[in-house]
């Protein structure tokens, strides 16, 4: 068996294996659309290669259908790649392009005599080029926020595939010029088959990399994010607090912690229900997030308790910042069934001064009392 034929069969086998691997990995996964589309694209491409091999040189129908499948596989794989970007694909335009490609392939295989097999090389290459450049640039310029590095790698691989395809097209006229150098043709076809295998493997593993990156980022958000408010949870705040304490031990500086507790929250739950209580917590979280300084870390540490971690505040600045946040909360209200639910908070600030050493007591800054009626009175520290 000539090495070109052997490596073409290897190319077919690798794409089948990768396609089945992608489909197997995506099975049962609600968010596995991208890898599922990529797997189907690989299988459609492999089917096209198989039909094209079966059609050479005496079965033009098989060759025609095979190259339509190869062209169509570019649409499916491009959709899979674009799933990991902020851009999409106009499917109507893609289908129109596939129809035009099919007409060109029909002309090359059936309308002229003898058939011009150059159409079978150039037409799928043009379709794939347009789609892969679109998907590759989208991966490079607008990747999914959780898979930026992996997306850029896949984008580069897609653009490299385009270069390989056109290098193959450019080499074809010289290879088929009479007299045909069979040995040279065998070597060139084998080289391009190897290049296609490498590109296919690299792109498939890149897609897996993107999928894993997105899944990992989602799990980290679940582990360190409060699901109700979207703020940092207790675990994240504790970790960040430990990091800031370690930083102070190395470099000095200050640290302040402001804690806010919603007044009469149990009464809100008992009177209006827990769904309203949840909405009130989310509302306070939004107000705090909008009012905090850019470098502050905001979190919900449990129940109706919120905390703001302030790194290196000015003397008295943490107290002023916390009081400003308290006023911001009390200046708003939550609308429920046409009624405005007022919100008041109690809390306090503890500051580790610049002049103190680690382990010494923190100075405390009480926040002013709420201006609204509250059975809890002044906000204690």
Number of C-alpha atoms within 10 A of each C-alpha: 5 10 14 20 15 13 18 21 17 15 20 21 16 18 26 20 14 20 25 17 16 25 19 14 15 19 14 9 10 7 13 17 18 23 29 23 24 28 29 21 25 27 25 25 26 25 21 25 22 19 20 24 17 16 17 13 11 9 14 19 17 19 25 24 19 25 28 25 24 27 26 25 26 26 26 22 26 25 24 23 30 25 22 28 22 13 15 15 15 8 11 9 10 17 13 11 17 21 14 14 23 21 13 15 26 20 15 21 22 14 12 10 8 9 15 15 16 14 19 24 17 18 22 23 21 16 21 24 20 17 22 26 19 20 29 28 18 22 29 19 16 17 25 22 14 18 22 19 18 25 31 21 19 25 26 17 22 28 17 17 22 20 13 16 20 16 12 19 14 12 13 16 11 11 17 12 9 8 7 11 12 11 11 11 17 15 14 17 20 19 16 18 22 17 17 19 20 16 18 20 16 16 23 23 16 21 25 17 18 27 22 15 20 19 15 14 14 12 12 11 17 14 15 18 20 19 13 13 19 16 23 24 24 19 16 21 22 13 12 15 19 12 12 19 19 13 14 19 12 9 9 17 20 21 22 25 21 25 21 23 18 19 21 15 18 14 11 16 15 11 11 11 12 13 10 18 19 16 16 25 21 17 18 24 21 15 17 23 18 12 16 18 13 9 10 16 20 23 27 26 19 12 12 19 16 24 25 25 22 25 22 21 19 15 13 11 15 25 24 16 20 28 21 15 22 25 16 15 22 17 12 16 16 17 13 12 7 7 9 11 14 14 20 24 26 22 24 21 26 19 24 25 22 16 9 14 14 15 7 9 12 16 12 17 20 17 24 19 19 19 11 12 10 15 8 13 13 16 19 14 15
